[in-house]
Amino acid sequence: MTIELQIIGSLLRAVAEEMGAVLVRSAFSANIKERRDCSTALFDERGRMVAQAEHIPVHLGAMPDAVAAVMRHDPAFGEVWALNDPYAGGTHLPDITLVSRTETGFAVTRAHHADVGGREPGSMPADSRTLDEEGVVIPPTRLDDDVIAGLVARMRNPEERQGDLRAQLAAHRLAEQRVAELCERRGRDTVIAAMDELFAYSERRMRAGIAALPDGRFEAHDVLEAIAGDLEVHATVTVEGETVAIDFTGTSPQDAGNLNCPLSVARSACFYVVRLLVDPDLPASGGAFAPVTATAPAGCLVNARPPAAVAAGNVETSSRIVDVVMRAFGEAIDVPAQGQGTMNNVTLGNERFTYYETIGGGQGACPHADGPSGVHVAMSNTLSTPVEALELQYPLRVERYGLRLGSGGAGRHRGGDGVLRELRVLEACRLSIISERRVHRPQGERGGDPGAHGRNSLNGEPLPAKVTRDLTAGDVVTIETPGGGGHGG
């Protein structure tokens, strides 16, 4: 790369990072402000991702589909478009994506809103069966003040919802300004040429990395713990020359519950795994995804068709796809042991407040190192809500929060430990938990032991992996997250 190209690439990535900083600092809800459950990126005029902030993998890999959906409406400069429809470029309904034009293409933000309507506070019911039960469905829609007012009126805590949307809009205004400044300093044609080369550079590096892998066809499968019984995720990875093809034939048909996901989410998980194994330091760009294809039969669990519910697909099924694709690659190369394989989604709320968090856990040991403990990684990559912020803003009290010592699997390198988090509710509300690995433990690699499975309980009584129910003031919800698998016997 030339010096000028490196400079422009760094400047574009800095714009994406600054967009994220503005969004986080301006947000109202703890989920965005504290946990940073949001993502930002810049795209070129052809709808290709050129620069992204290192935020949420499951958001970023699916963003191109959202941009493509908006581009079909030929958005004008100065307009901002919104969508959350999983079947039109979204992931699940709480993730609202905004897209706007810049002088060189598009700016994109995606943020998980703490409520988007639906039958349960927090819009993450454990037992939804159709998309409409999960909240307001937004097809590609041009935003203005009236549209925003109409949308938030259908959601709980409309002032907080409006505040978070305004934070996203602020990030877009900043992107327009910064890209314009960059074009003024460097020349628009030069910036556009640099964007083309950055995309091509990422693709060349990824192809070179894939070419170093052994060619072959590798398979793996695992299960998701659905309410009505286990569902299978099956992946076949074919490495051929400079390309990787991942096919999900053999995966269970889409389910009556909400573990379904659109193919864009499955692609995100595949892109994450390939980048992690092949070139983790590769500059974040859509070019890195070009040599990787992901396919799945229409109507299966990872390529669902409307009106299938998807609340858990974005968070839990994406995590299992990572496990399965990683294990398939493990037939050819050394890979980490399985991590906790779940985001441990906890939603609490009523008509007055809604609170959503994911909880970290143990990650799998690597071939040369122990796994980290108590972290959000893989498809989540968020932070934990600080105890002080949680207790200040919500009628909740954190009774216990710490590592679940000894939950990581043994091995030459030990898996990371999970987390114990105990919340007392101070007023009546609804609880929804969407979690995994409560029955099937995260597996070790190369003879390492599995990590401990997770546990959920209410006032000391066990709860299933997926549950929605009423709580009264004083009830205590305890989440014990899984440990990671060990590596090496």
N, C-alpha and C positions, 0 to 999 in steps of 0.2 A: 504493500500500500504506500502511496506517496504521502509526503508530509501534509500536503493540503487536504488530501482525502481523509487522513486520520483526524485532522483538525475539524473538518466539517462533520465527520461521523461523531466525534465527541460532542460537538455543539448540538447536533440533533438529539443525541441521547440525553444531553443536559436539559433540553427542552422537555422531553418526556418525563424526566425525573422532577423537574420543577412543576410540571402539571400535577404530578402526584403529590408534591409537597403542598401546593395550593389547595388541592382537594381535601387532603387530610386536615390541614389547619383551619379550613373554612367549614368543615362538616359539623353537624349538630349531634348525630347519633354516636354512641360509643363504638359501634361496630366499625364505623369508618374512621372516626377521630382517634380512637385508641387502638383498635385491632388492625386498622389499615386494610380492611377487606375491600380493596379497590385496585384498579389497574389503569394505566395510561399508556398511550402509544401514538406514533405518527405513521401515516401511510402515504404512499405516493399517489399520483393521479390515476394510476391503473388499479388502485385498491390493494396494493401489496404492502405488507408491513415492513417498514424500514428501520424504525428505532422503537424500542420499548423500554420502559422502566422495569426493573427486576421485581415485579410484584407477584401476582397470583398466576401460576402456570395454567390452571384450568380456565381462567379468563382469557389469557393472552392468545393461546392457541386457537380459541374459538372466535376471536375478534374479526378475522377476515370475512367470515360468513355474514357478520353483522354489517360490515362496510359494504359488502356486495349487495345486501338487501336494500340498503339505503341508496346506493348508486343507481339502482333501477328506477328510482324516483327523480333522478337528475337534480340533486339538491343545489341550490344557489349559494353563492358566497354570502355569509352573514346569517344563513339559516342554521339551526341546530335541530337534528332529528333524534328521536328517541325510539327505542324498542326494547322489549324483553321477551317476546314470543320465542320459545325454544325452537319452534318449527319455522322461524324466519330469521335465524341468525343469533338467537339468544341461547342461554344455557338453562337456567331455571328462573322463575318469575321474580324473585327478589333482586336478581342482578339486572339493573337497568343500565342500558348502554346508550350513550349519547355520541353522535357523529356530527362533525361540522367541517366545512371546507377551510383550507388554508391556501396560501399562494402556491404551494407545491403539492397539494393533495388533500389529506384529511387528518384531523385530530380526533382521537377516540378516548373516551373514558368509560369505565364499567365499574359500578359500585353496588355492593350488596346492601339493599335498604332493609331496615329492621322490620318493616311491614309493608306489604303491597296489597292489603285487603285479603279476601278469602274467608273461609269459615273459621280459621284459627288465628289468634294473635301471633304475629311473627311470620305468618304465611309459610310455615314449614310443618304442616300436619304430618304425623307419622303414618296415617292410614288413608290419605287421599287416594282417589281412584280416577279422577278426571282433572284436567288442567284448570277448569273454572273453579274448582274447590280450593285451589292454591292461591288465588289472587286475581288481580286485574291483569288481563292480557293486553299488551301494547304492541300492535303491529307497527311497522315503520311509520312514524307520525311526526310531522313538523311541529316543533314546540313554539308556543307563545304563551303569554301570561294567562290567557283564558284556558288553553289546553292544560297547563300546569295546574291551575285551580281546579279544573274538572277531574284531573287524575287524582290529586291528593285528597279530594273530597270523598273518594271511594276507598281510601286507606285509613288506617288508624293513626292517631297522632299526626294530623295533617300539617301542623306547623313544623314538626321535626322532619317530615317527608319533604316539605317545600324547602327547608333549610339545606337538606342534603342535595336536592336537585340544584339549588342555587350554587352550592359548592362545586358541583360538576360543571355548571355553566361558567363559573369563574375560571376553572382550569382551561376551558375552551377559549375564552377571551384571551387568556395569557398565551396559549399556543398560537393563536392568530397573530398576536403582537410579536412574539419572539421569532416566528418563522419569517414574518415580514422584515424584521430587523436583520435577520440572517441573509435574506435575499438582497437587502439594500447594501450590506457590507461586502458580500461575496459575489453578488450577481445571481439572478434567478436561474439562468441557464446553467451556471456552474453548480448551483445547489442541486438542481434536478439531475444533472449528470452524475454528481456524487452519490445521490440516492440510488441511481441505477447501479453504480459500481459497488456500493455497499451491499446491495441485495446480491449481486453476482459474486462478490467476495465471500459472503457467508455460504453461498451455495457451493463454491469451489472447495472451501475448507471442509464442509460437511461431506461432500463426495469423496474427498481424499481420505477422511477419517473412516467412512464406510468401506472404502476399498481395502483398508487394512484389516477389516474383520474377515473371519473365515466365511466363505460362501457356504450356503446350505439352507436347509429347511428345518425349522425348530418349532416345537409345539409345547404348549402348557395350558393348564386349566385350573380354575379355582371356583369357589362358590361365594354367593352373597346370601345373607341370612334374612330372607324375606319373611313377612308375617305368616304366610301360608306354607313356608317350606323353602329349602335351598334352591337357588337359581344358579345355573352354570355360566361362567364366562370362559370361552375357549378362544385361544389366539394361535395362529400359525404365522411365524415370522420367516420370511424368505429374504436372505441376503444374496444379492447377485451383482457382482461388480461394484458399481458406485451407488446402488439403490437398495432400499429396504421396502418391502411390501408386507403389510400386516393385515391379515384377514381374520374376521371373527366368525366365520362359518362354524357351526356347532354350538354357538351361544344360544341360551334359552330364548324362546319367543318373548316378546314384550309382555310384561306382567300386568295383572289387574291392579297392583299397588303402584308405588311411586319410585321404584328403583330404575325406571326406564330413563334413557337419556338420548338426545339427538346425536347424530354422527359427529357433529362438531365437537362435542365433549370427548368422545372417544378419540378423535384425532388429536385433541390437546394432550391427552394422556400419552399417546404414542409419541408425539413430538418431544414431550418432556423426557421420556425414557431414552430415546435415541440421542438427544442432545447430551443428556447426562453421561451416557456410556461412551459416546464417540468423541465429543469435544465440548466439555462443560464450560470452557472459557471462551467459546465462540461468541463474538458480538451478537447481541440479540437482534435478529432480523428474520423476516419471513423467508429469505433465501435459504436459511438452514433447514426449512421444512420441505423445500422443493423436491429433494431426492427421496422423500418418505411418503408413501401412500397408505391409507387405512381404508379398508372396505368392510362392509357387514351386510348381511341379508336385510332387505327392507322388512320392517316389522319385528325385528329381534330386539333384545333388551338394550343393545347399544346403538340401535338405529331405529328408534321407535317412531310410530306414526300417530298423529293427533286423533283423538283428544287425550292420549295417554298422559297420566300424571308423571311429573319428572322431578319433584322437589328433592328426592334423595339421590337421583341419578347424577346430578352435578357434583355432589359432595362424596357420596359413598361408592357409587359404581365407578366413577373416575378413579378413585383410590384402588379399587380392585383391578381395574384395567392395568394400572401401573404394576401391581404385583404380578399379574399374569404375563404381561409382555416382558417384564424384567426376568421372570423365571424362564421364559422361552429363550431369551438371549443367554441365560445361564448354561444352556446346553453347549454353547460355543465358547464362551469367555467367562472369566471370573466376574461375578456380580455381587452386590451386597445382599445380605439376608433380608427377609421381609420385615418392613417396619410395621407400625401399629395397624395400617391399612384402613383407617377410619378417621373421620374428622370429629367424631363425638359431638354432634350437633345438639345443643340445648337451647330451647326457646321458652321463655316465660313471659306472660303478659295478660292484660285484660283490656278494657276499653280505654284505660288511662295511660298505660305504658306498655311497651314491648321491648324485650331484651333478647338478643341472640348472641351466642358465642359458640366457637368451636374450641376444643380442648386438646392440647398437645399430648404427646405420648412418647413411647420408646421407639427409636428407629433401629433398623437392622445393622448389625456389625458389618464392616467392610473387610475385604481380604487382608488388610494391613492395619486395621484400627477398630477399637470398640465403637459401638453405635452411640450417638448422642442421646441424652435422656431429656424427657419433658419438653419436646420442641414441636412446633408446627412446621413440617416440611412437605416435600412431594407436592401434591396438587393444592395444598392449602397455603402454606408460606405466610400465614398471618401471625400476629402477636396475640398474647393473652391480655384481656382487659385487666388493668391494674386494680387491685382490691379497693384502693381509695376512690378511684373514679367510679367503679361499679356501685359502691355503697353510697356515694354522694348523690348519684343521679337516679337510682332505682330503689324501690322498697325491698331490697335484698341485703343479706348479710353473709359474708364469706366466713364460715365456721372453721374450715380447714383447707389448706392448699399447700401441697408439697409433692415430692417425688414418692412414688410407690416402690419403695426399695425392694430389690430382689426380683422384680417382675421381668427383667430382661433375660433372654435365653443364654445359657452357658455355652462356652466354646473356647477355641484358642483366642478368639476375640469375642467379647461379651456384647449382647444386645443392650440397647439403652433401656432405662427404666421408664415406666409409665408415670402418670400423674394421678393424684387423689385430689378431687375438688368437691367441696361440700358447701352447698348454698342453702340458707334458710330464707324462706319467703316471709315477708312481713305483712302481706295482705293477700286476700283471696285472688287467685289467678289461674290460668291454664298452663300446663306443662306439656311440651312435646319434646321427645328425645328421638333422634335418628342416629343410630350407631351401628357398628359392625364389630366383628371379631369378639362377640360375646360367647360363641360356641366354638368356632374354629380358630385355633391359635395361629399367630404369625409364625411362619416356618423359618427354621434355620437354613443355612447353606453350607454345603461341603461337610456335613456331619455335625454342624452346630445344633443346639437344642432350640425348640420353639420358645417364643416369648409367652408370657402369661396372657390368657384371654381377659377382656375387660369385664366390668360388672357395673350395673346400675341398681340403685335402690332408693326407696322412699321411706323415710322413718325406719330404716333398717330392714325393710321388707324388699325382697328382690323385685326388680322390674325387668321386663323383656328388652331386647335390643331396640325395639321401636314401639313407642307408646305415647298416647295423648290422653291426659286426664285432668280433672279438677284438683286444685290444691287449696288448702285453707291456711290462714295466717299461722305461722309457727312450724309448718311442714318443712322437712329437711330432705333435700335431694342430694344424693351422693353419686358421683361418677368416678369410677376407677378405670383409667384407660389402659389399653394393652401395652405390654413391653415388646421390644423388638427381638427378632431371632438372633441367635449366635452364629458365628462363622468359624468353621473348622472344628474337627473333632479332637 
